[in-house]
Amino acid sequence: MSQVDELFASRVRALRPALGTLPLELVKQLYDAQLGSRHADLAARWLQAEGHGFYTIGSSGHEGNAAVAAALRPTDPALLHYRSGAFYLARAAQHGDKDALRDILLGVTAATTEPIAGGRHKVFGRHDLAVIPQTSTIASHLPRAMGVAFSIARAAKLGVPCPWPADAIVVTSFGDASANHSTATGAINAALHASYQGHPMPLLLVCEDNGIGISVRTPEGWIKQAWGQRPGLRYFDADGTDLAAALEMATEAATFVRRNRRPAFLRLRTVRLMGHAGSDVEAAYRSPAELTADEELDPLLGTARLLLSAGCTPAEIIELYENKRSEVMGIAREVAGLPQLTTAEAIAAPLRLQTVAADTLPPRSSYQGEPLTLSQSINRALADVLTAYPEALVFGEDVGRKGGVYGVTRGLQKTFGPARVFDTLLDEQSILGLGLGAAISGLLPLPEIQYLAYLHNAEDQLRGEAASLKFFSQGQYRNPMVVRIAGYGYQKGFGGHFHNDDAIGVLRDIPGIVIASPSRPDDAAAMLHTCVATARADGAVCVFLEPIALYHRRDLYADEDGAWLAEYPAGHVPIGRGRTYGDGDRLTLVTFGNGVPMSLRVAARLDGVRVLDLRWLAPLPLDDLLREATATGRVLVADETRRSGGVSEGVLAALVDADYSGRMARVTSEDSFVPLGDAAREVLLSEQTIENAARRLLAD
């Protein structure tokens, strides 16, 4: 038992009534939420000590966030950080829900009956409460919150159904330490950037400032210094240890955001009680006097003063506290022995992709013009998607008026308007966050990342936020999205690492996402349609990797042969299916991206060689791979990514796992960044390297 709990009764008896007052029933309702949150923290530690609990990062000292819930409507979407127990319980009470305490403790014990994550993590989330689940977020949810706020008005403008009311505001909470994270500063900047241009941005940012991040202190006054004078951002400051003051200021902030559709920043002063988590020994870095001072500011004591002023006695307040203890501990004992997830199949079930039927694909244009380049084919496919689905959006850096650096989105803004095809600020975290917020708000985002190298400062928006949402909500929340990324190497006349990046390992190990890597124009259009259909039907997150060097290629074997052009496709490409060229019986070249035209030219110079274009890098086309490898008994993987962490590692491992007994080899790019100019040829996979390796295998 903690000192905060042990001394609660004696501290209540020593209290004087507060000067202000609130209606007794409201104070009791919020006090009940605060008590539930506090005793859930205590129960979590008891459960851990008994071997039944797995999460002890609590909300103690932050219970003032119940006032924020009270200042909002229960239909306002909320993206909360991990100290939001009282907010969650107060939000549930607004719905008349009686099971929220049980929800929390089911999460602590990783029980399969926990209603949002099903035992996969302890999260605050419920679809019917408009609480979007987050895990142990360090501001990574703020870009999505910004995207949700942007999308409320955008969905209404497009006449697209949105799960949030038209006058809803979005609330997102985070700590004072997280406020310094680049993800937070980028998201807030993006919100202000949009608001400055006149776009509605009803976003309430709640910084719960307890003055410390694990053991590192936040300088006194820093949050106000950093955010209190930011142009375009209305700043509010509230004492979260005083429920009446917190409710007054939170109501004022929420009213401002709702009326003006502009962002506001609410700093809620809190204290941290009982340490960062159950394993944290605060005495190692905080003095006894400092700990005692925080305990005297316990928000439950502040609410007790309000109850005294409304006529309650100390004994009645203590009785409420002890009754809640009994209630919570009764629930804790009930859930302690409930079943947990026991198989890998059950754990990963939310990540499983549905098979998309052909009749779910978007209608195609009846384009009958000249054969298309890769760039033209993608452009035509995007136009088809925008025509078929009014909720579809195309956005990114330079995609609007310019039509993209390589012209891939040329003409789309003119045809479909700037509400659906638009330029963003130069911040990949915000681009992806906008997509995540739009996806959960009834829209179908197709964001563009201008170069693969630009993804790496934002990739956690895919790993930690996009891919995990279905996992931690059992599919109750989805973020259907197709992220287009221009990548790979071999650009002529415009090189260097930042524009020729072959590092995709960070994508391939994200559970549940789809990675499409088309080479040919007809495959590109068909695969894009498949990705869109899968996103809509399954809520999947798809990454669409486009080889820059092939965008405008027309020829394959000789100048002016036009052999790399293709007609616009009528069919689609199922996820996880490759494409085979030729029927050679001596060697199978397995490749993708820029490796496809190189391998086809090599195959044309050798006898008995077939080429398998993987097309999908996640999931890999395992059946096609094994079939084509078995057909020749020799496999050479031509991999333009790096030797370490590249695609070929996964391909060869898949063959080994399938007990393939034939010959295997690989050629790759070097473990190097791509330099400028002709030096790039020294580190990138070359056609000659492929041919030399193929001849060696054929000679054995």
HELIX and SHEET records of a PDB file:
HELIX    1   1 GLN A    3  GLU A    6  1                                   4    
HELIX    2   2 PHE A    8  ARG A   13  1                                   6    
HELIX    3   3 LEU A   24  ALA A   49  1                                  26    
HELIX    4   4 ASN A   65  ALA A   71  1                                   7    
HELIX    5   5 GLY A   85  GLN A   94  1                                  10    
HELIX    6   6 ALA A  100  VAL A  108  1                                   9    
HELIX    7   7 HIS A  127  LEU A  129  5                                   3    
HELIX    8   8 LEU A  142  LEU A  158  1                                  17    
HELIX    9   9 SER A  178  ASN A  180  5                                   3    
HELIX   10  10 SER A  182  TYR A  196  1                                  15    
HELIX   11  11 TRP A  222  TRP A  227  1                                   6    
HELIX   12  12 LEU A  243  ASN A  260  1                                  18    
HELIX   13  13 GLU A  282  ALA A  284  5                                   3    
HELIX   14  14 PRO A  288  GLU A  296  1                                   9    
HELIX   15  15 PRO A  299  SER A  309  1                                  11    
HELIX   16  16 PRO A  314  VAL A  335  1                                  22    
HELIX   17  17 ALA A  344  ILE A  347  1                                   4    
HELIX   18  18 ALA A  349  LEU A  351  5                                   3    
HELIX   19  19 ALA A  358  THR A  360  5                                   3    
HELIX   20  20 LEU A  374  ALA A  388  1                                  15    
HELIX   21  21 LEU A  412  PHE A  416  1                                   5    
HELIX   22  22 GLU A  428  ALA A  439  1                                  12    
HELIX   23  23 LEU A  452  LEU A  455  1                                   4    
HELIX   24  24 ASP A  460  ASP A  460  1                                   1    
HELIX   25  25 GLN A  461  ALA A  466  3                                   6    
HELIX   26  26 ALA A  467  SER A  473  1                                   7    
HELIX   27  27 HIS A  497  HIS A  499  5                                   3    
HELIX   28  28 GLY A  505  ARG A  508  1                                   4    
HELIX   29  29 PRO A  521  ASP A  538  1                                  18    
HELIX   30  30 ILE A  548  LEU A  550  5                                   3    
HELIX   31  31 GLY A  595  ARG A  605  1                                  11    
HELIX   32  32 LEU A  622  THR A  632  1                                  11    
HELIX   33  33 VAL A  647  ASP A  657  1                                  11    
HELIX   34  34 GLY A  677  GLU A  682  5                                   6    
HELIX   35  35 GLU A  687  ALA A  699  1                                  13    
SHEET    1   A 6 VAL A 131  ILE A 132  0                                        
SHEET    2   A 6 ALA A  78  LEU A  79  1                                        
SHEET    3   A 6 VAL A 170  GLY A 175  1                                        
SHEET    4   A 6 LEU A 203  ASP A 209  1                                        
SHEET    5   A 6 ALA A 264  ARG A 269  1                                        
SHEET    6   A 6 ARG A 234  ASP A 239  1                                        
SHEET    1   B 2 ILE A 212  GLY A 213  0                                        
SHEET    2   B 2 VAL A 216  ARG A 217 -1                                        
SHEET    1   C 7 VAL A 421  ASP A 423  0                                        
SHEET    2   C 7 ALA A 392  GLY A 396  1                                        
SHEET    3   C 7 LEU A 444  ILE A 449  1                                        
SHEET    4   C 7 MET A 481  GLY A 487  1                                        
SHEET    5   C 7 VAL A 541  PRO A 547  1                                        
SHEET    6   C 7 VAL A 514  ALA A 516  1                                        
SHEET    7   C 7 TRP A 616  ALA A 618 -1                                        
SHEET    1   D 5 ARG A 579  TYR A 581  0                                        
SHEET    2   D 5 VAL A 609  ASP A 613 -1                                        
SHEET    3   D 5 LEU A 587  THR A 591  1                                        
SHEET    4   D 5 ARG A 634  ARG A 642  1                                        
SHEET    5   D 5 ARG A 663  SER A 669  1                                        
END                                                                             
